[in-house]
Amino acid sequence: MAEHLWALLRLKAKDDVALKEKYRQVYIETYIHDANGHAIELFEWNGKRVYFHAPTFDHAFSESSNYRRGDGVHDIPFSKNRARRIMWIKEALCASKGNIERRSQIRKNTRG
């Protein structure tokens, strides 16, 4: 098995519903606001502020069973593999390890 760039977060709970709530709590306390209710300020490697919102948890940590040929609908409501990588968001934003490739695409519009 390949070694990961950053450590995985492996939480335990009595069932999948409780596990999802534990990961949701980590997401909120790491990316939205701390235990005292103060907003957490996160910046990417170029110094731009990044905002996270609580409702995005459900989409960010769910997945599609057939993402290559599917229609983009996430039919798996909670992905443990994605949730284990929850702390990677912060590491990737600040580019703490590895190389970050920034890519862009330019499309011509009707005016050229």
N, CA, C and O atoms as CSV, one atom per row, in Angstrom:
chain,resi,resn,atom,element,x,y,z
A,1,MET,N,N,0.842,-1.183,0.000
A,1,MET,CA,C,0.000,0.000,0.000
A,1,MET,C,C,0.883,1.240,0.000
A,1,MET,O,O,1.875,1.306,0.726
A,2,ALA,N,N,0.526,2.197,-0.798
A,2,ALA,CA,C,1.299,3.425,-0.905
A,2,ALA,C,C,1.186,4.245,0.374
A,2,ALA,O,O,0.147,4.252,1.034
A,3,GLU,N,N,2.245,4.919,0.702
A,3,GLU,CA,C,2.243,5.782,1.881
A,3,GLU,C,C,1.601,7.122,1.519
A,3,GLU,O,O,1.866,7.679,0.454
A,4,HIS,N,N,0.765,7.625,2.405
A,4,HIS,CA,C,0.075,8.884,2.153
A,4,HIS,C,C,0.970,10.068,2.508
A,4,HIS,O,O,1.856,9.967,3.356
A,5,LEU,N,N,0.723,11.166,1.853
A,5,LEU,CA,C,1.474,12.391,2.096
A,5,LEU,C,C,1.195,12.932,3.499
A,5,LEU,O,O,2.099,13.431,4.168
A,6,TRP,N,N,-0.057,12.830,3.939
A,6,TRP,CA,C,-0.455,13.274,5.274
A,6,TRP,C,C,-1.182,12.134,5.970
A,6,TRP,O,O,-1.668,11.208,5.320
A,7,ALA,N,N,-1.254,12.207,7.271
A,7,ALA,CA,C,-1.894,11.149,8.055
A,7,ALA,C,C,-3.413,11.152,7.874
A,7,ALA,O,O,-4.027,12.198,7.670
A,8,LEU,N,N,-3.999,9.963,7.954
A,8,LEU,CA,C,-5.446,9.821,7.898
A,8,LEU,C,C,-6.026,9.992,9.303
A,8,LEU,O,O,-5.373,9.665,10.294
A,9,LEU,N,N,-7.236,10.496,9.381
A,9,LEU,CA,C,-7.932,10.627,10.654
A,9,LEU,C,C,-8.921,9.470,10.754
A,9,LEU,O,O,-9.868,9.392,9.971
A,10,ARG,N,N,-8.708,8.584,11.701
A,10,ARG,CA,C,-9.574,7.411,11.854
A,10,ARG,C,C,-10.333,7.501,13.173
A,10,ARG,O,O,-9.799,7.178,14.234
A,11,LEU,N,N,-11.571,7.939,13.092
A,11,LEU,CA,C,-12.429,8.026,14.273
A,11,LEU,C,C,-13.252,6.749,14.379
A,11,LEU,O,O,-13.466,6.053,13.386
A,12,LYS,N,N,-13.710,6.448,15.590
A,12,LYS,CA,C,-14.531,5.257,15.806
A,12,LYS,C,C,-15.828,5.668,16.481
A,12,LYS,O,O,-15.868,6.603,17.280
A,13,ALA,N,N,-16.897,4.940,16.136
A,13,ALA,CA,C,-18.204,5.176,16.732
A,13,ALA,C,C,-19.007,3.880,16.675
A,13,ALA,O,O,-18.609,2.920,16.016
A,14,LYS,N,N,-20.137,3.864,17.370
A,14,LYS,CA,C,-20.939,2.642,17.452
A,14,LYS,C,C,-21.614,2.277,16.136
A,14,LYS,O,O,-21.853,1.097,15.879
A,15,ASP,N,N,-21.928,3.264,15.294
A,15,ASP,CA,C,-22.529,2.991,13.990
A,15,ASP,C,C,-22.148,4.101,13.008
A,15,ASP,O,O,-21.500,5.078,13.381
A,16,ASP,N,N,-22.558,3.937,11.757
A,16,ASP,CA,C,-22.180,4.900,10.714
A,16,ASP,C,C,-22.795,6.286,10.928
A,16,ASP,O,O,-22.188,7.293,10.563
A,17,VAL,N,N,-23.971,6.344,11.504
A,17,VAL,CA,C,-24.613,7.642,11.762
A,17,VAL,C,C,-23.801,8.428,12.793
A,17,VAL,O,O,-23.538,9.617,12.611
A,18,ALA,N,N,-23.414,7.763,13.863
A,18,ALA,CA,C,-22.607,8.421,14.896
A,18,ALA,C,C,-21.231,8.788,14.362
A,18,ALA,O,O,-20.677,9.826,14.724
A,19,LEU,N,N,-20.678,7.935,13.500
A,19,LEU,CA,C,-19.366,8.212,12.906
A,19,LEU,C,C,-19.426,9.450,12.024
A,19,LEU,O,O,-18.534,10.297,12.071
A,20,LYS,N,N,-20.473,9.550,11.227
A,20,LYS,CA,C,-20.640,10.729,10.364
A,20,LYS,C,C,-20.726,11.998,11.202
A,20,LYS,O,O,-20.143,13.018,10.835
A,21,GLU,N,N,-21.438,11.951,12.312
A,21,GLU,CA,C,-21.565,13.118,13.183
A,21,GLU,C,C,-20.237,13.495,13.834
A,21,GLU,O,O,-19.966,14.678,14.044
A,22,LYS,N,N,-19.411,12.508,14.154
A,22,LYS,CA,C,-18.088,12.805,14.718
A,22,LYS,C,C,-17.222,13.526,13.692
A,22,LYS,O,O,-16.553,14.507,14.015
A,23,TYR,N,N,-17.238,13.034,12.448
A,23,TYR,CA,C,-16.468,13.697,11.401
A,23,TYR,C,C,-17.033,15.089,11.099
A,23,TYR,O,O,-16.276,16.018,10.817
A,24,ARG,N,N,-18.360,15.234,11.157
A,24,ARG,CA,C,-18.977,16.552,10.950
A,24,ARG,C,C,-18.483,17.535,12.017
A,24,ARG,O,O,-18.191,18.691,11.709
A,25,GLN,N,N,-18.392,17.080,13.261
A,25,GLN,CA,C,-17.920,17.933,14.351
A,25,GLN,C,C,-16.465,18.356,14.123
A,25,GLN,O,O,-16.106,19.507,14.368
A,26,VAL,N,N,-15.634,17.426,13.655
A,26,VAL,CA,C,-14.238,17.758,13.342
A,26,VAL,C,C,-14.195,18.801,12.234
A,26,VAL,O,O,-13.424,19.758,12.313
A,27,TYR,N,N,-15.014,18.624,11.204
A,27,TYR,CA,C,-15.079,19.570,10.086
A,27,TYR,C,C,-15.455,20.969,10.581
A,27,TYR,O,O,-14.816,21.955,10.214
A,28,ILE,N,N,-16.477,21.046,11.403
A,28,ILE,CA,C,-16.940,22.341,11.906
A,28,ILE,C,C,-15.878,23.004,12.776
A,28,ILE,O,O,-15.617,24.198,12.630
A,29,GLU,N,N,-15.264,22.242,13.679
A,29,GLU,CA,C,-14.281,22.827,14.594
A,29,GLU,C,C,-12.940,23.120,13.922
A,29,GLU,O,O,-12.155,23.915,14.437
A,30,THR,N,N,-12.671,22.496,12.793
A,30,THR,CA,C,-11.405,22.718,12.097
A,30,THR,C,C,-11.518,23.791,11.024
A,30,THR,O,O,-10.567,24.537,10.792
A,31,TYR,N,N,-12.673,23.875,10.368
A,31,TYR,CA,C,-12.794,24.750,9.205
A,31,TYR,C,C,-13.819,25.883,9.334
A,31,TYR,O,O,-13.791,26.815,8.530
A,32,ILE,N,N,-14.713,25.830,10.313
A,32,ILE,CA,C,-15.767,26.836,10.376
A,32,ILE,C,C,-15.646,27.722,11.618
A,32,ILE,O,O,-15.433,28.928,11.495
A,33,HIS,N,N,-15.778,27.143,12.800
A,33,HIS,CA,C,-15.598,27.917,14.028
A,33,HIS,C,C,-15.110,27.009,15.145
A,33,HIS,O,O,-15.394,25.811,15.164
A,34,ASP,N,N,-14.370,27.603,16.074
A,34,ASP,CA,C,-13.813,26.816,17.181
A,34,ASP,C,C,-14.869,26.580,18.259
A,34,ASP,O,O,-16.018,26.993,18.105
A,35,ALA,N,N,-14.484,25.922,19.338
A,35,ALA,CA,C,-15.416,25.588,20.421
A,35,ALA,C,C,-16.037,26.824,21.062
A,35,ALA,O,O,-17.125,26.744,21.631
A,36,ASN,N,N,-15.356,27.967,20.977
A,36,ASN,CA,C,-15.872,29.216,21.546
A,36,ASN,C,C,-16.743,29.997,20.568
A,36,ASN,O,O,-17.260,31.060,20.913
A,37,GLY,N,N,-16.910,29.483,19.359
A,37,GLY,CA,C,-17.746,30.159,18.365
A,37,GLY,C,C,-17.025,31.175,17.508
A,37,GLY,O,O,-17.659,31.853,16.699
A,38,HIS,N,N,-15.709,31.303,17.663
A,38,HIS,CA,C,-14.940,32.246,16.850
A,38,HIS,C,C,-14.680,31.653,15.460
A,38,HIS,O,O,-14.306,30.487,15.328
A,39,ALA,N,N,-14.881,32.468,14.443
A,39,ALA,CA,C,-14.659,32.007,13.076
A,39,ALA,C,C,-13.186,31.647,12.858
A,39,ALA,O,O,-12.286,32.336,13.338
A,40,ILE,N,N,-12.967,30.579,12.140
A,40,ILE,CA,C,-11.607,30.150,11.829
A,40,ILE,C,C,-11.226,30.752,10.485
A,40,ILE,O,O,-11.953,30.614,9.501
A,41,GLU,N,N,-10.087,31.417,10.452
A,41,GLU,CA,C,-9.604,32.021,9.210
A,41,GLU,C,C,-8.538,31.128,8.604
A,41,GLU,O,O,-7.502,30.860,9.212
A,42,LEU,N,N,-8.818,30.675,7.397
A,42,LEU,CA,C,-7.863,29.843,6.669
A,42,LEU,C,C,-7.484,30.551,5.373
A,42,LEU,O,O,-8.318,31.175,4.717
A,43,PHE,N,N,-6.214,30.438,5.023
A,43,PHE,CA,C,-5.707,31.079,3.820
A,43,PHE,C,C,-4.981,30.047,2.967
A,43,PHE,O,O,-4.317,29.156,3.497
A,44,GLU,N,N,-5.104,30.163,1.670
A,44,GLU,CA,C,-4.374,29.270,0.778
A,44,GLU,C,C,-2.953,29.784,0.579
A,44,GLU,O,O,-2.606,30.858,1.070
A,45,TRP,N,N,-2.129,29.018,-0.140
A,45,TRP,CA,C,-0.704,29.337,-0.254
A,45,TRP,C,C,-0.409,30.672,-0.912
A,45,TRP,O,O,0.708,31.172,-0.786
A,46,ASN,N,N,-1.362,31.266,-1.605
A,46,ASN,CA,C,-1.164,32.599,-2.195
A,46,ASN,C,C,-1.714,33.708,-1.316
A,46,ASN,O,O,-1.722,34.872,-1.717
A,47,GLY,N,N,-2.175,33.362,-0.121
A,47,GLY,CA,C,-2.658,34.365,0.814
A,47,GLY,C,C,-4.127,34.723,0.706
A,47,GLY,O,O,-4.585,35.616,1.419
A,48,LYS,N,N,-4.883,34.060,-0.159
A,48,LYS,CA,C,-6.312,34.350,-0.295
A,48,LYS,C,C,-7.100,33.584,0.764
A,48,LYS,O,O,-6.824,32.417,1.041
A,49,ARG,N,N,-8.071,34.254,1.341
A,49,ARG,CA,C,-8.912,33.641,2.374
A,49,ARG,C,C,-9.833,32.603,1.742
A,49,ARG,O,O,-10.369,32.808,0.653
A,50,VAL,N,N,-10.004,31.498,2.436
A,50,VAL,CA,C,-10.879,30.420,1.989
A,50,VAL,C,C,-11.993,30.268,3.023
A,50,VAL,O,O,-11.728,30.197,4.223
A,51,TYR,N,N,-13.228,30.218,2.557
A,51,TYR,CA,C,-14.378,30.106,3.443
A,51,TYR,C,C,-14.998,28.720,3.338
A,51,TYR,O,O,-15.124,28.171,2.244
A,52,PHE,N,N,-15.381,28.164,4.465
A,52,PHE,CA,C,-16.089,26.890,4.509
A,52,PHE,C,C,-17.428,27.118,5.189
A,52,PHE,O,O,-17.564,28.006,6.030
A,53,HIS,N,N,-18.417,26.311,4.821
A,53,HIS,CA,C,-19.755,26.425,5.376
A,53,HIS,C,C,-20.231,25.046,5.821
A,53,HIS,O,O,-19.942,24.044,5.168
A,54,ALA,N,N,-20.953,24.998,6.921
A,54,ALA,CA,C,-21.403,23.729,7.493
A,54,ALA,C,C,-22.212,22.863,6.518
A,54,ALA,O,O,-21.986,21.653,6.477
A,55,PRO,N,N,-23.137,23.418,5.738
A,55,PRO,CA,C,-23.934,22.564,4.849
A,55,PRO,C,C,-23.124,21.842,3.763
A,55,PRO,O,O,-23.603,20.856,3.202
A,56,THR,N,N,-21.930,22.305,3.461
A,56,THR,CA,C,-21.143,21.653,2.410
A,56,THR,C,C,-20.561,20.319,2.855
A,56,THR,O,O,-20.066,19.562,2.020
A,57,PHE,N,N,-20.607,20.012,4.144
A,57,PHE,CA,C,-20.075,18.740,4.638
A,57,PHE,C,C,-20.725,17.554,3.929
A,57,PHE,O,O,-20.032,16.640,3.484
A,58,ASP,N,N,-22.043,17.567,3.826
A,58,ASP,CA,C,-22.750,16.428,3.230
A,58,ASP,C,C,-22.315,16.151,1.796
A,58,ASP,O,O,-22.201,14.993,1.395
A,59,HIS,N,N,-22.074,17.190,1.034
A,59,HIS,CA,C,-21.627,16.982,-0.343
A,59,HIS,C,C,-20.140,16.605,-0.404
A,59,HIS,O,O,-19.753,15.719,-1.165
A,60,ALA,N,N,-19.331,17.268,0.382
A,60,ALA,CA,C,-17.889,17.043,0.332
A,60,ALA,C,C,-17.496,15.636,0.756
A,60,ALA,O,O,-16.509,15.096,0.256
A,61,PHE,N,N,-18.241,15.043,1.657
A,61,PHE,CA,C,-17.882,13.731,2.171
A,61,PHE,C,C,-18.881,12.649,1.786
A,61,PHE,O,O,-19.079,11.676,2.513
A,62,SER,N,N,-19.497,12.837,0.645
A,62,SER,CA,C,-20.306,11.804,0.008
A,62,SER,C,C,-19.646,11.531,-1.337
A,62,SER,O,O,-18.726,12.249,-1.731
A,63,GLU,N,N,-20.102,10.508,-2.041
A,63,GLU,CA,C,-19.496,10.237,-3.346
A,63,GLU,C,C,-20.457,9.494,-4.255
A,63,GLU,O,O,-21.499,8.997,-3.827
A,64,SER,N,N,-20.079,9.436,-5.499
A,64,SER,CA,C,-20.856,8.728,-6.507
A,64,SER,C,C,-20.252,7.347,-6.710
A,64,SER,O,O,-19.030,7.203,-6.754
A,65,SER,N,N,-21.084,6.347,-6.832
A,65,SER,CA,C,-20.579,4.989,-7.044
A,65,SER,C,C,-19.991,4.826,-8.441
A,65,SER,O,O,-19.179,3.930,-8.670
A,66,ASN,N,N,-20.393,5.685,-9.378
A,66,ASN,CA,C,-19.868,5.618,-10.734
A,66,ASN,C,C,-19.608,7.037,-11.222
A,66,ASN,O,O,-20.369,7.581,-12.022
A,67,TYR,N,N,-18.516,7.631,-10.728
A,67,TYR,CA,C,-18.270,9.041,-11.051
A,67,TYR,C,C,-17.814,9.252,-12.492
A,67,TYR,O,O,-17.961,10.354,-13.022
A,68,ARG,N,N,-17.271,8.234,-13.130
A,68,ARG,CA,C,-16.811,8.407,-14.522
A,68,ARG,C,C,-17.962,8.427,-15.516
A,68,ARG,O,O,-17.958,9.223,-16.455
A,69,ARG,N,N,-18.936,7.568,-15.320
A,69,ARG,CA,C,-20.032,7.475,-16.277
A,69,ARG,C,C,-21.371,7.918,-15.700
A,69,ARG,O,O,-22.388,7.897,-16.392
A,70,GLY,N,N,-21.368,8.314,-14.446
A,70,GLY,CA,C,-22.610,8.732,-13.800
A,70,GLY,C,C,-22.987,10.152,-14.162
A,70,GLY,O,O,-22.279,10.830,-14.906
A,71,ASP,N,N,-24.104,10.590,-13.628
A,71,ASP,CA,C,-24.589,11.935,-13.927
A,71,ASP,C,C,-24.223,12.946,-12.846
A,71,ASP,O,O,-24.791,14.037,-12.803
A,72,GLY,N,N,-23.277,12.595,-11.972
A,72,GLY,CA,C,-22.790,13.523,-10.967
A,72,GLY,C,C,-23.546,13.486,-9.656
A,72,GLY,O,O,-23.230,14.244,-8.740
A,73,VAL,N,N,-24.533,12.622,-9.549
A,73,VAL,CA,C,-25.307,12.504,-8.320
A,73,VAL,C,C,-24.532,11.649,-7.323
A,73,VAL,O,O,-24.049,10.571,-7.669
A,74,HIS,N,N,-24.415,12.123,-6.108
A,74,HIS,CA,C,-23.737,11.360,-5.062
A,74,HIS,C,C,-24.744,10.407,-4.428
A,74,HIS,O,O,-25.613,10.822,-3.661
A,75,ASP,N,N,-24.614,9.128,-4.759
A,75,ASP,CA,C,-25.556,8.143,-4.240
A,75,ASP,C,C,-25.038,7.420,-2.996
A,75,ASP,O,O,-25.771,6.631,-2.399
A,76,ILE,N,N,-23.808,7.670,-2.600
A,76,ILE,CA,C,-23.264,7.130,-1.357
A,76,ILE,C,C,-23.217,8.300,-0.381
A,76,ILE,O,O,-22.363,9.176,-0.518
A,77,PRO,N,N,-24.128,8.335,0.612
A,77,PRO,CA,C,-24.269,9.533,1.446
A,77,PRO,C,C,-23.091,9.850,2.351
A,77,PRO,O,O,-22.913,11.007,2.734
A,78,PHE,N,N,-22.280,8.861,2.705
A,78,PHE,CA,C,-21.124,9.132,3.554
A,78,PHE,C,C,-19.960,8.245,3.117
A,78,PHE,O,O,-20.047,7.018,3.158
A,79,SER,N,N,-18.886,8.878,2.704
A,79,SER,CA,C,-17.686,8.172,2.265
A,79,SER,C,C,-16.649,8.194,3.381
A,79,SER,O,O,-16.102,9.246,3.710
A,80,LYS,N,N,-16.384,7.028,3.957
A,80,LYS,CA,C,-15.390,6.940,5.024
A,80,LYS,C,C,-14.004,7.283,4.487
A,80,LYS,O,O,-13.201,7.891,5.195
A,81,ASN,N,N,-13.716,6.902,3.255
A,81,ASN,CA,C,-12.406,7.220,2.670
A,81,ASN,C,C,-12.190,8.721,2.567
A,81,ASN,O,O,-11.105,9.210,2.880
A,82,ARG,N,N,-13.194,9.449,2.139
A,82,ARG,CA,C,-13.072,10.910,2.065
A,82,ARG,C,C,-12.994,11.526,3.455
A,82,ARG,O,O,-12.221,12.455,3.688
A,83,ALA,N,N,-13.799,11.003,4.376
A,83,ALA,CA,C,-13.812,11.552,5.739
A,83,ALA,C,C,-12.468,11.359,6.428
A,83,ALA,O,O,-12.046,12.224,7.196
A,84,ARG,N,N,-11.796,10.265,6.176
A,84,ARG,CA,C,-10.484,10.016,6.785
A,84,ARG,C,C,-9.449,11.040,6.324
A,84,ARG,O,O,-8.436,11.246,6.993
A,85,ARG,N,N,-9.698,11.668,5.206
A,85,ARG,CA,C,-8.782,12.661,4.647
A,85,ARG,C,C,-9.199,14.092,4.980
A,85,ARG,O,O,-8.717,15.037,4.355
A,86,ILE,N,N,-10.078,14.259,5.943
A,86,ILE,CA,C,-10.647,15.561,6.285
A,86,ILE,C,C,-9.581,16.589,6.659
A,86,ILE,O,O,-9.739,17.771,6.353
A,87,MET,N,N,-8.514,16.170,7.306
A,87,MET,CA,C,-7.466,17.105,7.718
A,87,MET,C,C,-6.547,17.485,6.555
A,87,MET,O,O,-5.757,18.422,6.669
A,88,TRP,N,N,-6.647,16.776,5.460
A,88,TRP,CA,C,-5.816,17.059,4.290
A,88,TRP,C,C,-6.176,18.393,3.655
A,88,TRP,O,O,-5.329,19.017,3.016
A,89,ILE,N,N,-7.413,18.842,3.818
A,89,ILE,CA,C,-7.857,20.106,3.216
A,89,ILE,C,C,-6.944,21.235,3.680
A,89,ILE,O,O,-6.445,22.021,2.875
A,90,LYS,N,N,-6.738,21.299,4.974
A,90,LYS,CA,C,-5.898,22.339,5.566
A,90,LYS,C,C,-4.460,22.234,5.061
A,90,LYS,O,O,-3.834,23.245,4.744
A,91,GLU,N,N,-3.942,21.012,4.988
A,91,GLU,CA,C,-2.566,20.795,4.536
A,91,GLU,C,C,-2.396,21.174,3.065
A,91,GLU,O,O,-1.393,21.779,2.685
A,92,ALA,N,N,-3.367,20.819,2.255
A,92,ALA,CA,C,-3.286,21.153,0.829
A,92,ALA,C,C,-3.396,22.648,0.596
A,92,ALA,O,O,-2.724,23.191,-0.282
A,93,LEU,N,N,-4.243,23.326,1.380
A,93,LEU,CA,C,-4.395,24.773,1.231
A,93,LEU,C,C,-3.093,25.521,1.511
A,93,LEU,O,O,-2.748,26.468,0.804
A,94,CYS,N,N,-2.382,25.092,2.538
A,94,CYS,CA,C,-1.136,25.798,2.862
A,94,CYS,C,C,0.068,25.179,2.159
A,94,CYS,O,O,1.192,25.650,2.334
A,95,ALA,N,N,-0.153,24.129,1.365
A,95,ALA,CA,C,0.913,23.464,0.608
A,95,ALA,C,C,2.055,23.044,1.531
A,95,ALA,O,O,3.218,23.361,1.283
A,96,SER,N,N,1.708,22.331,2.592
A,96,SER,CA,C,2.698,21.966,3.599
A,96,SER,C,C,3.709,20.923,3.121
A,96,SER,O,O,4.827,20.866,3.633
A,97,LYS,N,N,3.329,20.104,2.150
A,97,LYS,CA,C,4.231,19.084,1.602
A,97,LYS,C,C,3.919,18.901,0.129
A,97,LYS,O,O,2.876,19.330,-0.364
A,98,GLY,N,N,4.831,18.266,-0.551
A,98,GLY,CA,C,4.594,17.915,-1.948
A,98,GLY,C,C,4.596,19.118,-2.869
A,98,GLY,O,O,4.987,20.221,-2.485
A,99,ASN,N,N,4.154,18.882,-4.082
A,99,ASN,CA,C,4.068,19.931,-5.099
A,99,ASN,C,C,2.615,20.150,-5.472
A,99,ASN,O,O,1.873,19.194,-5.696
A,100,ILE,N,N,2.217,21.387,-5.535
A,100,ILE,CA,C,0.859,21.734,-5.940
A,100,ILE,C,C,0.928,22.260,-7.366
A,100,ILE,O,O,1.607,23.247,-7.647
A,101,GLU,N,N,0.221,21.592,-8.254
A,101,GLU,CA,C,0.163,22.048,-9.640
A,101,GLU,C,C,-1.091,22.894,-9.813
A,101,GLU,O,O,-2.201,22.445,-9.529
A,102,ARG,N,N,-0.905,24.100,-10.273
A,102,ARG,CA,C,-2.040,24.986,-10.530
A,102,ARG,C,C,-2.293,24.976,-12.028
A,102,ARG,O,O,-1.428,25.349,-12.820
A,103,ARG,N,N,-3.468,24.555,-12.399
A,103,ARG,CA,C,-3.809,24.467,-13.811
A,103,ARG,C,C,-4.964,25.407,-14.117
A,103,ARG,O,O,-5.777,25.725,-13.250
A,104,SER,N,N,-5.016,25.836,-15.343
A,104,SER,CA,C,-6.132,26.690,-15.752
A,104,SER,C,C,-6.505,26.344,-17.180
A,104,SER,O,O,-5.736,25.718,-17.909
A,105,GLN,N,N,-7.679,26.756,-17.558
A,105,GLN,CA,C,-8.185,26.490,-18.882
A,105,GLN,C,C,-8.834,27.763,-19.405
A,105,GLN,O,O,-9.548,28.450,-18.675
A,106,ILE,N,N,-8.590,28.064,-20.637
A,106,ILE,CA,C,-9.176,29.254,-21.234
A,106,ILE,C,C,-10.049,28.809,-22.408
A,106,ILE,O,O,-9.615,28.056,-23.280
A,107,ARG,N,N,-11.269,29.289,-22.405
A,107,ARG,CA,C,-12.187,28.985,-23.504
A,107,ARG,C,C,-12.550,30.267,-24.208
A,107,ARG,O,O,-12.764,31.302,-23.578
A,108,LYS,N,N,-12.615,30.190,-25.502
A,108,LYS,CA,C,-13.044,31.355,-26.259
A,108,LYS,C,C,-14.555,31.435,-26.198
A,108,LYS,O,O,-15.245,30.416,-26.232
A,109,ASN,N,N,-15.060,32.648,-26.109
A,109,ASN,CA,C,-16.503,32.821,-26.139
A,109,ASN,C,C,-16.916,33.244,-27.547
A,109,ASN,O,O,-16.103,33.203,-28.470
A,110,THR,N,N,-18.149,33.640,-27.712
A,110,THR,CA,C,-18.650,34.014,-29.039
A,110,THR,C,C,-17.981,35.256,-29.607
A,110,THR,O,O,-18.012,35.498,-30.814
A,111,ARG,N,N,-17.370,36.048,-28.714
A,111,ARG,CA,C,-16.701,37.260,-29.180
A,111,ARG,C,C,-15.213,37.016,-29.464
A,111,ARG,O,O,-14.480,37.949,-29.792
A,112,GLY,N,N,-14.776,35.771,-29.336
A,112,GLY,CA,C,-13.376,35.450,-29.675
A,112,GLY,C,C,-12.500,35.499,-28.470
A,112,GLY,O,O,-11.297,35.257,-28.571
